[in-house]
Amino acid sequence: MLNEPGTYLPVGYLPILIFLGFSFVFGLGSLVFGLLLRPRRPYAEKLSPYESGIAPEGEPRQKFSVKYYIIAILFVVFDVEAVFLYPWAVAFDMIGLYGFVEMVLFIFILVIGYVYAWRKEAFVWD
Amino acid sequence: MELLWEISIIVIKIVVVVSVVMFHVAYATYFERKVIGRMQMRMGPKEVGPLGILQPVADGIKSFFKEDIIPLNSDKPVFYLAPVISIMAAMSALAVIPFFDGFIISNINLGILFILAMSSLGAYGIVLAGWASNSKYAFLGGLRSAAQVISYEVSLGLSLVGVMLLAGSFNLNDIVEAQSSSVFGFYAIPQILGFFVFIVSAVAETNRPPFDLPEAESELVAGYFAEYSGFRFALFMAAEYIGMIIMSSLAVLCFLGGWTVPYYVLYLFPFLGAVPGVVWFILKLYACIFFYYWIRATLPRFRYDQLMALGWKLLIPLSLLNILITGIAKLII
């Protein structure tokens, strides 16, 4: 599996690239195909955003809670943690006890931050 | 010339897989309506064809003939592309799923990571749809969905670390092989905690009930696709069902032994060895999909604060605990 530096060609990913292209064509193609079949009779009421039958009021893109940002920041922290855990898990047989203790320390440091976020009520949604 | 040959084989494989999966997506909707109907003492679809068997075909044809309404003041390019992004992210994860022994479109050694990456990209389709629609319901639905998907992404990823520890690989083929030679024959028993976290996160990740807050019809009408109609709406629905099939396949491959049967079952019932692997895979897949429908019919929808509390206060500590337990067990054995 190990290649010489500079000679590695990700050939295994070629089918994925083709698949991405195929699914793009599939999505777009089915919409274009529908264009030939479907009617098109727009008028003002039909095109106005749906708001349970009354005329839409105010700007739809309003300010939203800062909680969403906090969740996004916490997500970055934990997702990076997960990214560190993946190679560790696969290499576990090679690194043994030493690697395990290292990872426990790493998780412990993160748990301190996690407990802090919990105490600061970052997970409370009101 | 050789490359051209290779590419055409890949394209044929992709067309076969996509058509088989789209067939199953169509009939998953029929299966869902029948199962939920029976659970609620109704009949489910029964008019189109015998026992309503042609209902998905009728639905498909209908969605082509529906007018495609683009709301005024919407962000048109984004509005056009959002469902395509959704279906691309959902579909391309199929490339790394081995449906039976030796059949896989792309046997990369990072299979699990690719599926996780694609399921996160699916959130873009939802957020962009919510943003582009110029509608309050869609906007709120998109925001909620973004927060929900990224919250449960963490526990989904962490719950699979236990499986990676046991199997020592990201490749789904290797994980299935490692499972069939393990003590129990599948990882759902030694990884019971991880399996639990995975199930809950997978349901939340695909926005299915009881975690369907982004499209909570009693408060947000239809959430992020409230303004979508015709085939664009159908693409979102297809993406949701493909997502469900992907998550169920991941559960089958990582926890339920994939296309293999545990060796002790084969020892007791040797004739089961004659059943091809793909049959086992589909049976296990449909068991998972049935589970999705079952909890939809059973559980009421969560409140948003309950949803966030469950993800961050329960599932993340549980999945970290699972990693520690698995690591210690692996050191001892």
Boltz contact constraints between the chains, C-beta under 6 A:
constraints:
  - contact:
      token1: [A, 12]
      token2: [B, 108]
      max_distance: 6.0
  - contact:
      token1: [A, 15]
      token2: [B, 10]
      max_distance: 6.0
  - contact:
      token1: [A, 15]
      token2: [B, 95]
      max_distance: 6.0
  - contact:
      token1: [A, 15]
      token2: [B, 105]
      max_distance: 6.0
  - contact:
      token1: [A, 15]
      token2: [B, 106]
      max_distance: 6.0
  - contact:
      token1: [A, 16]
      token2: [B, 95]
      max_distance: 6.0
  - contact:
      token1: [A, 16]
      token2: [B, 106]
      max_distance: 6.0
  - contact:
      token1: [A, 18]
      token2: [B, 10]
      max_distance: 6.0
  - contact:
      token1: [A, 19]
      token2: [B, 14]
      max_distance: 6.0
  - contact:
      token1: [A, 19]
      token2: [B, 92]
      max_distance: 6.0
  - contact:
      token1: [A, 19]
      token2: [B, 95]
      max_distance: 6.0
  - contact:
      token1: [A, 20]
      token2: [B, 92]
      max_distance: 6.0
  - contact:
      token1: [A, 22]
      token2: [B, 14]
      max_distance: 6.0
  - contact:
      token1: [A, 23]
      token2: [B, 88]
      max_distance: 6.0
  - contact:
      token1: [A, 23]
      token2: [B, 91]
      max_distance: 6.0
  - contact:
      token1: [A, 23]
      token2: [B, 92]
      max_distance: 6.0
  - contact:
      token1: [A, 24]
      token2: [B, 88]
      max_distance: 6.0
  - contact:
      token1: [A, 27]
      token2: [B, 84]
      max_distance: 6.0
  - contact:
      token1: [A, 27]
      token2: [B, 87]
      max_distance: 6.0
  - contact:
      token1: [A, 27]
      token2: [B, 235]
      max_distance: 6.0
  - contact:
      token1: [A, 28]
      token2: [B, 84]
      max_distance: 6.0
  - contact:
      token1: [A, 30]
      token2: [B, 231]
      max_distance: 6.0
  - contact:
      token1: [A, 31]
      token2: [B, 231]
      max_distance: 6.0
  - contact:
      token1: [A, 34]
      token2: [B, 64]
      max_distance: 6.0
  - contact:
      token1: [A, 34]
      token2: [B, 231]
      max_distance: 6.0
  - contact:
      token1: [A, 37]
      token2: [B, 64]
      max_distance: 6.0
  - contact:
      token1: [A, 37]
      token2: [B, 65]
      max_distance: 6.0
  - contact:
      token1: [A, 38]
      token2: [B, 65]
      max_distance: 6.0
  - contact:
      token1: [A, 38]
      token2: [B, 67]
      max_distance: 6.0
  - contact:
      token1: [A, 38]
      token2: [B, 68]
      max_distance: 6.0
  - contact:
      token1: [A, 38]
      token2: [B, 230]
      max_distance: 6.0
  - contact:
      token1: [A, 39]
      token2: [B, 67]
      max_distance: 6.0
  - contact:
      token1: [A, 47]
      token2: [B, 71]
      max_distance: 6.0
  - contact:
      token1: [A, 47]
      token2: [B, 72]
      max_distance: 6.0
  - contact:
      token1: [A, 49]
      token2: [B, 71]
      max_distance: 6.0
  - contact:
      token1: [A, 49]
      token2: [B, 134]
      max_distance: 6.0
  - contact:
      token1: [A, 49]
      token2: [B, 135]
      max_distance: 6.0
  - contact:
      token1: [A, 50]
      token2: [B, 226]
      max_distance: 6.0
  - contact:
      token1: [A, 60]
      token2: [B, 134]
      max_distance: 6.0
  - contact:
      token1: [A, 60]
      token2: [B, 135]
      max_distance: 6.0
  - contact:
      token1: [A, 60]
      token2: [B, 136]
      max_distance: 6.0
  - contact:
      token1: [A, 60]
      token2: [B, 139]
      max_distance: 6.0
  - contact:
      token1: [A, 61]
      token2: [B, 139]
      max_distance: 6.0
  - contact:
      token1: [A, 64]
      token2: [B, 143]
      max_distance: 6.0
  - contact:
      token1: [A, 68]
      token2: [B, 147]
      max_distance: 6.0
  - contact:
      token1: [A, 71]
      token2: [B, 147]
      max_distance: 6.0
  - contact:
      token1: [A, 75]
      token2: [B, 150]
      max_distance: 6.0
  - contact:
      token1: [A, 78]
      token2: [B, 154]
      max_distance: 6.0
  - contact:
      token1: [A, 79]
      token2: [B, 154]
      max_distance: 6.0
  - contact:
      token1: [A, 82]
      token2: [B, 157]
      max_distance: 6.0
  - contact:
      token1: [A, 82]
      token2: [B, 158]
      max_distance: 6.0
  - contact:
      token1: [A, 85]
      token2: [B, 161]
      max_distance: 6.0
  - contact:
      token1: [A, 89]
      token2: [B, 161]
      max_distance: 6.0
  - contact:
      token1: [A, 89]
      token2: [B, 164]
      max_distance: 6.0
  - contact:
      token1: [A, 89]
      token2: [B, 165]
      max_distance: 6.0
  - contact:
      token1: [A, 90]
      token2: [B, 164]
      max_distance: 6.0
  - contact:
      token1: [A, 90]
      token2: [B, 168]
      max_distance: 6.0
  - contact:
      token1: [A, 92]
      token2: [B, 165]
      max_distance: 6.0
  - contact:
      token1: [A, 93]
      token2: [B, 168]
      max_distance: 6.0
  - contact:
      token1: [A, 100]
      token2: [B, 327]
      max_distance: 6.0
  - contact:
      token1: [A, 100]
      token2: [B, 331]
      max_distance: 6.0
  - contact:
      token1: [A, 123]
      token2: [B, 312]
      max_distance: 6.0
  - contact:
      token1: [A, 123]
      token2: [B, 313]
      max_distance: 6.0
  - contact:
      token1: [A, 125]
      token2: [B, 304]
      max_distance: 6.0
  - contact:
      token1: [A, 125]
      token2: [B, 305]
      max_distance: 6.0
  - contact:
      token1: [A, 125]
      token2: [B, 308]
      max_distance: 6.0
